[in-house]
Amino acid sequence: MLILAAVVAIFVYGMIAAMLGTILPDLSSRFQLTPRQNGTIALAQALGLMVASLGVGPLLDDFGKKAGLILGLVAIFVALIGLPRSAGYRSIVFLLFLLGCGGGIVVTGANALTSDVGEAHRGIALNLVNIFFGLGGLATPFISANLFQRNWVRLCYTVAGLTLVTLIIQVAAHMPPPTGAGRFIFSDAGPVLGRPILFLLGFLLFLYVGCEVGIWNWLVRHLIAQGIPESRALNILSLGFALGLLLGRVGASLVLISAAPVYITLAASVAMAVTTFLLLRTSNPTVAAVLVFLAGLSMAPVFPTTLAIVGDAFPRMTGTAIGIAITCGWAGLAVSSHIIGAIAGDDPKRIRRALLVIPASSVLMILLNVGILALAG
């Protein structure tokens, strides 16, 4: 039941992670939003993710994962119900901030719960559970393009309904209360959380999340600017990137049986740099679909495997350590979205140049992994 609770929560988070990129073209058309305003909207979601994931760590350690998951899912539900009723740009910014808050709480709580349940094989458990993030990310653009004919209002209400079902599962699940071994103790925070490896891992997630969410939020608009129809662009995102994430995490869970986690993140960073750079040099939809799939495969193991390294390094105050690492990731989302939006300005055709932030960040991830490997050794 605990694994089911983590799985459905991660699935919902995957759906809302793909939500902004899926509905952004229609929102931009309806409210005449510029790429710069799109960047601000993405920044608001990122700030919500940051605030929530940083603040929820001590809550998880002191009051348990159940309280955090319920709180996060309520925030997601309210935001999704409110979006179709939004009056314009400012209300959209607020609701995406709230959606980010809910997402940050849910992803931190679900991964912390999985880390506890799968303590003996954290890397494998976290990769397997995060397969459902890929499924959720695949479902949102696929449903929008093929079932709802890009009706974003129906999409919001559908995902809100699934969120409500997930909330009921969390309420019904019997989650053990905090034992005290992992509780947040302020006096212990310095020596436990001041270790350099936490901040190296946090910076790795800072760069990685900026790359992944850059694909989620901007790929469809980029492909449309290259002359690819919106429905096909949405299918490339769902059947390419999201499917790549899904299958990549299945493969990573098998490789982690015999390979150290840091070697997985190093290899993934190299593959990310190559695939995302080549993706931005093509306007052929078939080639783009293949490269987007390969980029998804490359990115798949980075997030859950990095969290596994954090969990192994911090058996005490695990929720707080994971929350800090994830918050660093959301900071990367905020910075990359702002930079991408600023470079693109008011011209959608400049999104391709702006997205070069992604392969550049991947190169920095390679260097970081070398540093983490040296520290771990």
C-alpha atoms as one frame of an Amber mdcrd trajectory, in Angstrom:
protein
   0.000   0.000   0.000   2.902   2.363   0.716   4.426   1.706  -2.697   1.004
   2.267  -4.310   0.695   5.586  -2.475   4.142   6.669  -3.727   3.456   5.458
  -7.279   0.134   7.288  -7.763   1.585  10.472  -6.225   4.568  10.370  -8.604
   2.183   9.682 -11.515   0.159  12.805 -10.697   3.340  14.826 -10.396   4.415
  13.570 -13.831   1.100  14.758 -15.266   1.430  18.261 -13.832   5.124  18.463
 -14.802   4.028  18.129 -18.435   0.980  20.358 -17.953   2.524  23.781 -18.564
   4.327  22.773 -21.754   1.147  21.088 -23.013  -1.265  23.978 -22.422   1.178
  26.869 -22.978   0.507  27.264 -26.728  -3.254  27.544 -26.132  -2.818  29.801
 -23.094  -0.478  32.029 -25.121  -2.994  32.244 -27.941  -5.999  32.898 -25.683
  -4.336  35.597 -23.565  -1.803  36.873 -26.165   1.164  35.903 -23.991   4.711
  36.532 -25.232   7.633  34.102 -24.741   8.902  36.475 -22.050   5.613  36.143
 -20.168   5.764  32.368 -20.704   9.137  32.473 -18.955   7.651  34.391 -16.026
   4.839  31.833 -15.707   7.393  29.003 -15.674   9.403  30.984 -13.103   6.330
  31.243 -10.848   5.883  27.468 -10.964   9.576  27.009 -10.198   9.405  29.347
  -7.209   6.459  27.360  -5.864   8.420  24.145  -6.255  11.407  25.687  -4.442
   9.457  27.136  -1.529   7.495  23.927  -0.997  10.298  21.374  -1.290  12.572
  23.353   1.045   9.886  23.917   3.663   8.362  20.444   3.539  11.527  18.542
   4.543  11.259  19.253   8.283   7.482  18.643   8.059   8.103  15.181   6.611
  10.725  14.367   9.229   8.607  15.594  12.154   5.036  14.674  11.154   5.460
  11.965   8.534   5.074  11.633   4.780   1.292  11.289   4.861   0.716  14.845
   6.070   2.963  16.237   3.350   1.413  14.208   0.523  -2.132  15.197   1.502
  -1.193  18.884   1.721   0.540  18.820  -1.677  -2.314  17.049  -3.464  -4.868
  19.519  -2.079  -2.807  22.419  -3.479  -2.570  20.709  -6.898  -6.323  20.081
  -6.977  -7.170  23.706  -6.150  -4.755  25.042  -8.794  -6.095  22.761 -11.544
  -9.714  23.649 -10.755  -8.800  27.346 -10.788  -6.825  27.456 -14.052  -9.824
  27.172 -16.433 -11.434  30.049 -14.505  -8.367  32.306 -14.694  -9.055  35.868
 -15.820  -5.663  36.578 -17.347  -1.897  36.658 -16.994  -1.682  37.562 -13.284
  -4.087  34.881 -12.134  -2.250  32.310 -14.275   1.038  33.279 -12.588  -0.521
  32.813  -9.134  -2.137  29.467  -9.984   1.099  28.113 -11.491   2.881  29.171
  -8.288   0.290  27.204  -6.289   0.620  24.241  -8.669   4.375  24.378  -8.142
   3.931  24.402  -4.361   1.759  21.300  -4.537   4.145  19.567  -6.924   7.173
  20.332  -4.756   5.517  18.861  -1.680   4.310  15.757  -3.521   7.576  14.912
  -5.286   9.597  15.381  -2.081   7.152  13.364   0.013   6.786  10.528  -2.499
  10.542  10.172  -3.035  11.241  10.335   0.713   8.597   7.642   1.291  10.164
   5.444  -1.406  13.629   6.042   0.038  12.415   4.753   3.419  10.506   1.749
   2.054  13.289   0.673  -0.322  16.189   1.435   2.014  18.171  -1.672   1.068
  18.026  -0.890  -2.663  17.325   2.846  -2.855  18.637   3.412  -6.373  16.566
   0.598  -7.850  13.416   1.503  -5.856  13.573   5.205  -6.733  14.132   4.513
 -10.443  11.251   2.018 -10.545   8.801   4.312  -8.751   9.849   7.249 -10.934
   8.905   5.213 -14.012   5.418   6.451 -13.179   6.648  10.033 -13.472   7.419
   9.170 -17.094   3.974   7.597 -17.496   2.323  10.718 -16.133   4.432  12.912
 -18.366   3.505  10.761 -21.355  -0.205  10.815 -20.508  -0.737  14.591 -20.343
   0.347  15.634 -23.865  -0.921  12.359 -25.380  -4.416  12.816 -23.921  -4.438
  16.471 -24.927  -3.462  15.797 -28.539  -5.403  12.593 -29.213  -8.437  12.518
 -26.938  -9.289  16.118 -26.117  -8.146  17.771 -29.377  -6.019  20.198 -27.332
  -8.973  21.217 -25.126  -6.885  22.405 -22.186  -9.920  23.068 -19.962 -11.020
  19.419 -20.120  -7.418  18.397 -19.517  -7.199  20.470 -16.318 -10.438  19.029
 -14.944  -9.404  15.465 -15.856  -6.057  15.740 -14.067  -7.834  17.381 -11.109
 -10.120  14.337 -10.917  -7.135  11.970 -10.905  -5.531  14.116  -8.212  -8.640
  13.730  -6.055  -8.510   9.924  -6.445  -4.828  10.000  -5.467  -5.658  12.126
  -2.431  -8.188   9.519  -1.279  -5.517   6.789  -1.611  -3.115   8.797   0.576
  -5.809   9.253   3.222  -6.592   5.512   3.189  -2.951   4.341   3.229  -1.541
   3.415   6.626   1.824   5.173   6.765   4.009   4.626   9.819   4.547   7.703
  11.990   8.050   9.181  12.317  10.247   6.935  14.442  12.392   9.800  15.666
  15.570   8.492  14.006  15.085  10.674  10.975  13.444  13.654  12.628  14.599
  17.196  12.026  16.731  18.372  14.945  17.934  21.939  14.499  21.133  21.444
  16.508  22.148  18.573  14.207  21.497  20.483  10.983  24.966  22.030  10.698
  27.169  18.919  10.878  24.695  16.732   8.978  23.659  19.063   6.176  26.872
  21.064   5.914  28.740  18.239   4.191  30.075  19.264   0.748  28.644  16.216
  -1.014  25.074  17.427  -0.374  25.729  20.693  -2.178  27.525  19.010  -5.064
  24.520  16.727  -5.474  22.217  19.711  -5.107  24.069  21.595  -7.838  23.831
  18.513 -10.050  20.051  18.570  -9.616  20.096  22.355 -10.154  21.498  21.789
 -13.634  19.532  18.629 -14.396  16.058  19.888 -13.511  16.665  23.014 -15.580
  17.384  20.736 -18.547  14.437  18.391 -18.051  11.822  21.056 -17.410  13.268
  23.104 -20.256  12.203  20.231 -22.518   8.783  19.869 -20.866   7.952  23.581
 -20.994   9.567  24.730 -24.239   9.920  21.809 -26.653   6.416  22.055 -28.115
   6.742  25.789 -28.756  10.184  25.218 -30.301   8.894  22.484 -32.621   5.919
  24.617 -33.671   8.352  27.440 -34.520  10.195  24.971 -36.793   6.962  24.412
 -38.760   5.821  21.182 -37.074   2.030  21.019 -36.423   1.007  21.355 -32.782
  -0.607  17.894 -32.539   2.527  16.232 -33.892   4.717  18.322 -31.577   2.649
  17.160 -28.575   2.998  13.526 -29.668   6.762  13.972 -30.025   6.817  15.229
 -26.427   4.677  12.366 -25.101   5.734   9.419 -27.265   9.303  10.662 -27.510
  10.549  12.379 -24.376   8.162  10.918 -21.786   8.471   7.394 -23.201  12.255
   7.782 -23.155  12.133   8.750 -19.474   9.944   5.754 -18.723  12.059   3.151
 -20.516  15.295   4.743 -19.347  14.328   4.296 -15.715  13.446   0.657 -16.314
  16.901   0.148 -17.828  18.633   2.111 -15.059  17.007  -0.031 -12.350  18.582
  -3.101 -13.977  22.016  -1.520 -14.434  22.064  -0.308 -10.814  22.092  -3.910
  -9.620  25.796  -4.043 -10.480  26.889  -0.428 -11.116  27.590   2.396  -8.657
  24.991   5.207  -8.898  27.536   7.955  -9.647  28.717   6.129 -12.794  25.114
   6.073 -13.995  24.699   9.837 -13.557  28.056  10.480 -15.255  27.180   8.407
 -18.327  23.727   9.988 -18.474  25.216  13.496 -18.442  27.463  12.709 -21.402
  24.525  11.312 -23.377  22.386  14.357 -22.489  24.967  16.785 -23.851  25.167
  14.958 -27.189  21.465  14.271 -27.780  20.128  17.698 -26.783  22.734  19.519
 -28.899  21.835  17.444 -31.969  18.099  17.927 -31.271  18.440  21.694 -31.555
  20.171  21.414 -34.936  17.301  19.690 -36.778  13.897  20.808 -38.036  12.984
  17.384 -39.474  10.092  16.014 -37.357  11.169  12.369 -37.683  14.767  13.088
 -36.698  13.514  15.350 -33.887  11.268  12.554 -32.563  14.184  10.083 -32.465
  16.500  12.572 -30.755  13.834  13.591 -28.223  13.381   9.904 -27.344  17.153
   9.460 -26.931  17.308  12.614 -24.804  14.591  11.135 -22.570  16.542   7.885
 -22.244  19.650   9.884 -21.333  17.925  12.020 -18.699  15.882   9.192 -17.167
  18.176   7.969 -14.364  19.626  11.289 -13.201  16.944  12.554 -10.809  16.049
   9.337  -8.932  19.646   8.073  -8.873  20.902  11.371  -7.442  18.236  11.170
  -4.727  19.386   7.626  -3.987  22.932   8.940  -3.433  21.504  11.591  -1.072
  19.516   8.951   0.838  22.571   6.736   1.238  24.701   9.671   2.410  22.139
  10.946   4.942  20.472   8.162   6.949  19.513  10.831   9.533  17.196  13.711
   8.566  16.679  12.047   5.192  13.563  14.060   4.339  15.351  17.328   5.045
  18.406  16.331   2.983  16.240  15.198   0.052  14.173  18.373   0.361  17.288
  20.552   0.150  18.615  18.626  -2.857  15.270  18.855  -4.660  15.013  22.566
  -3.829  18.351  23.073  -5.573  16.772  21.358  -8.563  13.794  23.719  -8.598
  16.208  26.661  -8.370  17.686  25.380 -11.630  14.211  25.305 -13.142  13.638
  28.916 -12.115  16.950  30.146 -13.488  16.774  28.212 -16.757  13.170  29.237
 -17.463  14.027  32.876 -16.855  17.114  32.676 -19.078  15.296  30.810 -21.869
  12.413  33.288 -21.804  14.773  36.284 -21.730  16.886  35.034 -24.659  13.795
  34.165 -26.712  12.246  37.560 -25.940   9.128  38.173 -28.001  10.203  36.042
 -30.978   9.253  32.315 -30.875  11.891  31.589 -33.532  14.615  32.489 -31.032
  13.575  29.686 -28.680  16.017  27.350 -30.482  18.952  29.588 -29.556  17.650
  29.944 -26.001  17.423  26.167 -25.566  21.198  25.842 -26.049  21.184  26.369
 -22.275  20.318  22.658 -22.028  23.399  21.066 -23.701  25.615  23.679 -22.006
  24.237  22.660 -18.595  24.772  18.996 -19.485  28.485  19.646 -20.027  28.695
  21.221 -16.559  26.937  18.142 -15.159  29.748  15.963 -16.534  32.287  18.000
 -14.579  30.176  17.858 -11.421  29.881  14.073 -11.646  33.661  13.801 -11.839
  33.880  15.860  -8.627  31.233  13.721  -6.879  33.058  10.579  -7.946  36.293
  11.923  -6.450  34.537  12.744  -3.157  32.761   9.379  -3.026  36.038   7.587
  -3.651
